[in-house]
Every structure is written in structure tokens, then in C-alpha cells.
Amino acid sequence: MAEIKRPEILAPAGSFEKMKFAFEYGADAVYAAVEGFSLRSFAGNFTLQEAERAVDYARGIKKNIYITVNVYPRSFEIKSLKKHLEFIARIKPDGIIISDLGVLSLARDYASKIPVHISVQANNVNYEQVKMWKKLGASRIILARELSIEEVKTIRKEVPDIELELFVHGAVCMSYSGRCLLSNYLTLRDANRGECTQPCRWKYTLEEEKRPGEHMSVFEDERGAYIFNSKDLCLIEKIPELAEAGIDSFKIEGRMKGIAYAASTSYAYKKALDDFLSGKPFDALLKDELDTISHREYTTGFVFDDGKLKESYESSDYISAARFAGYISGVSENNYRIESKHTIRVNDKIEIFTPRGKIFEAKVLSIKNSDSEDIT
């Protein structure tokens, strides 16, 4: 077998804090957005100052950071978009993620030295499309989630000299490559401009036109039917096949998720990849770690057809095998200083998950506030 180039682990960074945790727990790169032109309006996008600091931080630890500009801008936004691209050119991230041809044209004029990555929103499903993006100056293509592993291999074979990126973990949109109008129609919030309210996760019933008020479930379920509700993608057990298919970047969805998600997914996928490249078998504990974070049922999606349903018809609720209590921000003598993200009580049993994957079990003996006063 030919030598396999090590793919990067690409994690979401919805904030500077999440970026640092992703890097610390194993991510090789992160993708983030600067306020104004992102498909995640509620993700805590970076301010201009934070973005510049984030690029400097990533460069200082020899990691990569890519900035998303994958909106479909309207004509009235072009003037401000030009200034946005000029700012990106000045801070020099390692790439810029684009969906729109017009944005690509502007990027060539206003940020010509920044490598261009073509977003999954561009519906990249065949090798001729990939070839055309390459001719237009793209250096990386983020492949559509709708592709099978065989289709991915075909694209790699036909276009061997361009970077390919593939989502391996996270939420999946029921609409083709995320181009959905449900949110626009039902709530007047544009999913293609970062304001999706996720109506695909809502509970629905059926009403016959001549029987108003008589709600009938689509299936025999009194709570309604989750007819659009996709399971979450999880390809951690398929790392060998993905690496052998020639994928250059394994992408994790979730800029709106928390720091526990960023840390756990970064660690799990890095460890699975490292184990494969060193000839070790898959560690089932990594899948257990992914079960601890907030998620929906997992699926291998379109990439690997396992014969199972890709949707969850019973519930759209998140599940997790653990509760994220917080993170350690400092240590003094025998005490840990914790930034609490959930209620912690004396006598609680907790697990401490380190960046090296070690898990320590501990019992909370006492809790003090910032003034060293006991909390009961």
C-alpha cells in the first residue's frame, strides 16, 4: 500500500476559548468566522480584534486557521464585503472558505494571497466541478456530505492535485448540502445567511383542510413526527477508509457547540488517526468518549451505507452519557480552580479529562468561591 499522507484534524472554533481547547486537545487546524459574513450568526463569531489575535495565536503554535466567508451576499453588501476581504488579507489566515462565485472573484482582487477553500455549500459532488474550481484558483474543496466513499475516491483519482476536505462528525442538514428554505418560510430567518432556526428538528402533525384543529400524527406517535430530523454524523470508526481514499482534511462540524465538544471531538479523531497510522487497532473507548458529549443518535450518513435509518423519528432531543461540569483554569496546592459550566456539589464524583486522553476520577471534597469561602 502506498504511503498515506497524514490528514489534518479540522475542528470548529466558535470563539477564541473554543479554539484554544480544540488545539490543546489535538486539532491541527480550526475554522472560524469574523462577524458580518458567516453562516453561523449565533455562534459567537470573532470580532475583528479577536480574529487577528486568533491568527497570531495559531501561527505561534504552528497550527492553521481558516476564516469562513461562505455566505451568499446580496448586492447591497458588496461594498462592505470588499472591506471585509481586505481585513482578512491583512491578518493572513491560512485559508478563506467561500461558497459564492462573486465572493471568489472579489477574493482574487482583495485577498489574492490567501488560499481559497470552496465550501460544502457549493454542492461539490463531481470531479468536473472540482476541476473547474481548481481552474478558478481554489486550493481545497470541501466535498458534499451526500457523496459515498466510492464517489470520493473517484474525485480523488480524477483530480489528484487538489486538497479534499470531508465532514466526518457533527450535525447534518436534511436539505441538499445545507441549502434550505424552511427557516425562511416558517420564521423569516434565512438559513443561508446564518440564521437557521432548525425547523427540521421541530415536532409536526398533519391537519386535513376540512377538519381544522384535528391534528393527526404522521406516524402513531402522540408527540408528532420528526420527518426531517437527521441523526448526527460520526465516522470515527471509518478513519482507515477515509485516509486511504485520499482525504486531506477531516472536518468536525459544530461552531455553535461548547468547549467540551471541541475538546472531546478533537482528541478522539486525532487519537483514532494516530492509532491507524501507527498500525494500532481502533480503540472502542474513543467512541465512548464521543457518547459523553451532547449529540443525537449517530449515523455514517451517505458516506458509508450501513443499511440503517439516517433519520431519528422518535425525538430531536440531544443525548449524552455525561454532564459537562466545567474546566480547570488553575491549580494551587491541593486545590483546583474551576470555571463552572454546570452545578457542582460537595461529594459529587467527577472525571477529569486531560489533553493527553488520561481520565482521572475524583470526588469533590469541598467547594470555595473566589473569596475562599466555603460553599455548601
N, C-alpha and C positions, 0 to 999 in steps of 0.2 A: 504494500500500500504506500502511495506517495506520502511524503511528509505533509502534515496538516498544519497550516498557519493558524496560530492561536487567535480565535475570535476575541473581540473585546466584549466585556460586560457593560452594557449601557443602561444606566439607572435614571429614574426621574428625579428632578430637583425642583420641587415647588417652592422652595425657599433656600436661603443660604444655609440654614441649620440642617435641612434635609440633605443638601448637597454634601456637607461635611460628613454626615453619618454614612451616606452611600459610599463615599470614597474610603472612609475608615474601615468599612466592613467589606470592601473588596471590589467595588466598581472601578473599572478602568476609565470610564467617561460618564458624563451626565448630560442631559438635555434640559434646557430651562428657557423661560420666556421673559422678555423685558416688557414692562407694562405698555399696553397700547395695541400690539399686533400679535395676539396669541389666541389659540383655540381653547384656552382654559382661563376664562375670565375670573373664575372663583378660586384659582389655585394659589393665590398669594404670589403673583408674579413679581419678579425682581424690579426694584426701582433702577433708574439709570446708575446711581451710585453703587447699589448692590451688585449690579451686573458687572460693572468694571472691577469691583473688588473680587467677585467670584472668578472672573477670568484670571486675574492676577494670582488668586489662591490656587486654582487648578494648575496653572503654569508652574507655580512654585513647588508643587509636589509631583510634577511631571505626569499630570493627568489631563484629559481632554474635556472640553465643554463646548456644546453646540447650542446655538440660540435658535429658537423657533420663530419663524415669521410665516407660518403656514395658513394664514387667513386668506380669504378671497376678498380683497379690498374693493370698495366702491370708488367711483371716480373722485368723489369729494375728499377721499382720504389720501390720494396720491401725493399731494404736496407734503403732508406730514410723514408719509411713508419714506419719502426721499431723505428727510432729516433723520428718520429712524435708522435707515441703512447707513447713512454717513456716521452715525454714532457707533453702530456695530463695526464698521470698518476701522474706526479709531481704536476701539478696545481690543480688536483682533482675537475673537474666539477661534476655535479650531474648525468650525463649520457653521453654516446657516441653513436651516431647514425650511424649504419652500414648497408650496403647492401650485401656485398660480404662475402662468407664463409671463404675465405682466410684471409680477414681482421678480421673476428671474431676470427679465430684461433690465429692470431697474438695478438689481443687484450687480449685474455686469458693469453698469455705469457708476454706481455709487459705492460698491464694496467688492471690487473686482479681484482683490487678493484673498478673499475669504472663500474656502471651498464650499460648493453648493451641494446640499443633500436634498433629494426630492422626496417629499412627504408621502406617507401612506395615503393621504387624502387625494393624491393624484391618480389613484387606482392603477398601480403599476402591476399589470397582470401578464405581460408577454414580452418576449425578448426584443421585438421590433420597437416597442415603446421605450425600452431601456436603451437601445442603441440611439434612438433619437434624442433622449435626454442627454446622453453622453456627447453627442454632436453639439448640443446646445451649451455644453460646458459643465454638466453635472459630474461630480466625482463619486457620488454614492446614491444608491436607490434604495428607498425603504419599501420593501415588497408588500403587496396587499395581503391581508390576513386570509383572504379567500383562496389562496393558492394551496395546492397539495405539495408534498415534498418532491414528487416527481416533476411537477411544473417548475419548482425552484431549481432543481438540478438542470432542467433544460435551459433555463435562463442563464445559469452559470456557464454551461457548456457553450452557448451561443455568444455570450458576452463575457469572456474570461478576464478582461482588463478593466473592470469597474467594481467598486465595493458594493456589496449587497448587505442590507440590514433586514432583520426579520423580528417581529414581535414574538417573544417566547413566553410571556407571562402577563396576566392582568385582565382587566375588563374588556369585553368585546361588544361592539355596537351591532345591533341587528340590521342596520341599514348598510348598503354596499360601501365598504371602506369608510364608514362613518358619515356618509353624505346623506343626512336625514332631515326631513321637514316636519316631523311630528311635533317637536317642541315649538317650532314657529307657529304651526296651526293651532295648537291647543293652548299655548301660554304666551304667544307673541315674543318668545325668546329664541334667538337664532342659534341653532346648534352648530352651524358652520362659522359662527363668529364667537365661539367660546362661551355661549350662554345656555347650553343644553340643560333642561330640567328633568331629563331622563324619563319621559312618559312611557318608554318601553318597559320600565320597571313597575308601572302602576297596576292596580287591580282593575280588571274590566268585566262588565256584564253586558248581556245582549238585551236590547229592547225592541219589541216589534212595533212598527209605526202606528198601528191602530189600537195598541194596548199601552198607552203611555203610563209610566210608573210601574209597569210589571217587568221587573228586571229578571232575566234568565241567565244563568251561568252557561258559558260555552261548554264547559265540562261539568260533571256532577260534583261541584265544589262550591260550598256556600260562600266562600271568600272571593269568588271570581276566578278568572283565568289569566295566567301570565303568558299570553300568547306571543309576546315579543322578548321574553326575558332570557337572555343568553347566560350560560354558565361562564365562569372565568377561565381564561386560557392558562394552561400550565404544561410546559414542555420540558420540565427539568429531567425527566427520565429519557428524553429523546436527544440529549446533548450529543451523543456519538453520531447519530444520523445527521444532525444539523451541521456539525463540524465537518463531517465528511462530504456534505453537499456543497461546501464552499462558502458558507455564510461568514461574513467578516465581522458582523456585529449582532450580538444577541440583545434585543431591546426589551426592557421591562416597562410596562405601562404603569401610570399611577402618579402623576404630578399633584393630584389632589389628595393623595394618601398621606399618612403620617410618617414620622421618623422611624417607628418600629418597622413599618412596611419597607421603607427604603433600606434599612439596615439588614433585615432578615432576607429579603429577596436578593440583595447584592451578595451577601455571604453565601447563600445556598447555591446560586448559579455559578459563582466563582469556584466554590469548592467542588461542585459537580464537574465543571470543566477541567479543573486542575487534576482531579482524580482520573478522568478519562484520558487526558494527555499523558499521564504518568503510568497508565496501564492498570489502574485500580478499578474494581467493580463499583457500580453505583451504590452509594450509601443511602439506605432507605430512611435514615434519620433526617436527611435533608428534606424529604417530602413531609415528614412530621413537623419540621420547623416551619414549612410553608403553611401547614394547617393551623399554626398558632396565630397567624396574622388574620386580620379581618378580610374575608373573601366570600364569594359564592361558591357553589359546587364547581369542581374543576372539570375541564374538558381538554382534549388535544385539538379541538377545533377542526378546521378544514385541512390543516397540515398533515395530520395523521388520522385517518378514518378508523376509529376503534369500534364502529358499529353501535355506539351508544348515542342517546339523545344529546344534542348540543344545547338544548334549552332546559330551563327549570320551570315546570308548570305549577309547582306547589307553592313556591314563595320567592319573593325577591329580596328577602332579608339577608344580611350578611351573617356569616358564621365564623367562629374562631374557637380554637381549643385553649386559648389563654387570654388573659386580660393585660393589656399594657399598662404597667403602673407608673413608669417614668424612666428617667435615665440619670446616671451618676454624673454629676458635674464637678465633683471634687472629693478628695479623701483627706481626713485629718485624724491622726492617731488611729483609734478603732471605730471611727465614725465615717459614714458615707453621707455626702451632701447630695440630695436627690431633687431633681426638678420633677415634681409630681404631675402626672397626666391623668391620674385616677386616684380614687380613695385608697389610702394605705392605713392599716390599723396595726396596733401592737398585737403580736402573736401571729400575724399573717405569715404564711410561708411564701417565699418569693424565689424566683430563679434569676440569676444574673448572667446575661448572655454577652460574652466578650467578642471583640472583632476577630479573634483567632478561633472562634467557634466553641470555646470551652464554656460549659454551663455549670455554674455554682449554685447549689441550693442553700438558702439561708432562712433564718427566722428573724422577724422584726422584734427586737427586744425592747426598744424604746424609740420614741419619735420626739424630736425637738424642733422648735421653729427657729427662725433666723436670729432670735434673741437668746437662744439656748434654753428656752423654757419648755418644759415637758408638755407634750400633747397626748391626751388620752383618748 
